[in-house]
């Protein structure tokens, strides 16, 4: 089966896994707070999206050459994904923060106004995801991670 020898595919998947797992020790070093759940969440340093697409693009460039059409496709795809990770998704996360605060303020108002705290339907509400996207520096280091992994595994591994 040729899929098992598809270096671009496997290095892209490894890039996601590596970037997700490395978030935990990076967060611990920065904050002294151990949060293993970061390995399964969106956002954070480094961007696993950027790591995956840059590893994929690097591997395609290694195998097919930088002048190949498939490298051009991968490169444009990577730029779009990284732009989305640092732009649209980050702004959606900022909007989620504001919406979550509005929901909390409204709930507090309702509890104080009508003593709704005793009603079951208001006990728990799921908050919108606020950590959706990445800061530009997280995208940059995600890309560096992916390129570095692809080059390292291809040439050393």
N, C-alpha and C positions, 0 to 999 in steps of 0.2 A: 504494500500500500504506500503510494507516494506521499500521502498526507503526513506520515511519520518522518519523512525527510524534508519537509517543507520548512526550511530555516526561517523565512520571514514570518510565517504563522506562529511558530513556537517561540521565537524571540519576542514577538508582540505580546503573546499571552504571558510569557515570563515577565515582561516589562510591567504589565498590570499587577501581577502577583507581587513582584518585588516592591513596586512603589506603594502598594497597599500595606504590605507588612512593615516597611521601613517607617511608615507614619507613626507607629507606636513608639519606637525608641527616640525618634526626632522630637515628638511631642513631650516625651518624658525628659529629655535633655533640656528642652526649652522651658518647661513649666514645673518640673519635678512631680508631675501628676501622671500616674500610670492609667491609661485608658485603652485597654485592648480592643474595645469596640470600634476604635478608629480604623482598624484593619478592614472593617466591613461597611464603612460609611463613605459618603461622598465628600468632596472638598478636602482641604488639608495639604500639607507639604510632604512629598512632592505630588504633583498632579499625575494620577495613574493614566488618565486619558492622554496626556501629553507624552508620558513615558511609552505607552503602547504605540501611538501613531509615529513617534519619532524612531522607535526601535524598528517598526515595520518599514518605514521609509529608508532608514539606513541599511537594513538587510536587503531590501530591493535594490538599492544603489550598489551595494557590494556585489550582488549576484548578477544584475542586469546592466550595470553601468549607469553613470549619472546622465548620459544622453539618451537613455531609453525612454520610450513613451510610458511604460508602466511606472518608472521612477517619477516622471512628471505627474502622473495621476496620483500617486501616493503622496507626493510633496504637496500638491494642492489640497488633497484630502486632509493632510496633517495640519495645514495652515487653518483650514475651516474649523476643524475640531478644536484646535488650541484657541482660536479666536472665540468660539462659542464658550469654551470652558472659562475663559477669563472675562468675557463680556456678558452675554445674555444670561447665562446661568448664575453668574455672580449677582447681577441686578435682580434676578428673580429671588435669590436668597435674601437680599436686602429688603425687598418688598414683603417677603414672608416674615421678617423680623417686625416690621411695622404692623402687619396684620395680626400677628400673635399678640403684640402689645395692646392693640385695639380690642381683641377678644378678651384679654385679661381685664382691661379697664371696664369693659361692658359687663363682664361677669361680676366684678366687684361692686359695680353700681347696682346691679340687680339684686345681689345678696343683701346689700345694705338697705335698698329701697323696699324690698318685698320679702326678705328673709327666705330666699330661695335655697339657701345652703342646706336645708333639710330635705329637699327633693332629690330623688335618686337620679333623674335624667341629667342633672347638672354635675354629678360627681366627678366624672373624668371626661376630658375632651382631648383628642389627639391634635397636637400642634403641627402646623405646616413645617416642612423641612426648611431650615434657614441656611444650612451649610450645603448649598447646591453647587456653587461654582468655586473658582479659584482666583486668588490675587495673581497679578501678572508674574510676580516672582515665583509663585508655586508652579505656574505653567512653564516658566523658563527652566526651573530645576527638574521638572518632569521630563522636559525635552532632553536636557543634558543627561538625565538618568537613562532614558531610552537609547540615545545614541551611544553612550558609554557601554551599556550592557551589550548592545548589538556588536560593537567593535570588539569588545573583550571576549565575548563568547565565540565569535567567528574566528578571530585570529589566535586566541589563546586556548580556548576550549576545544 
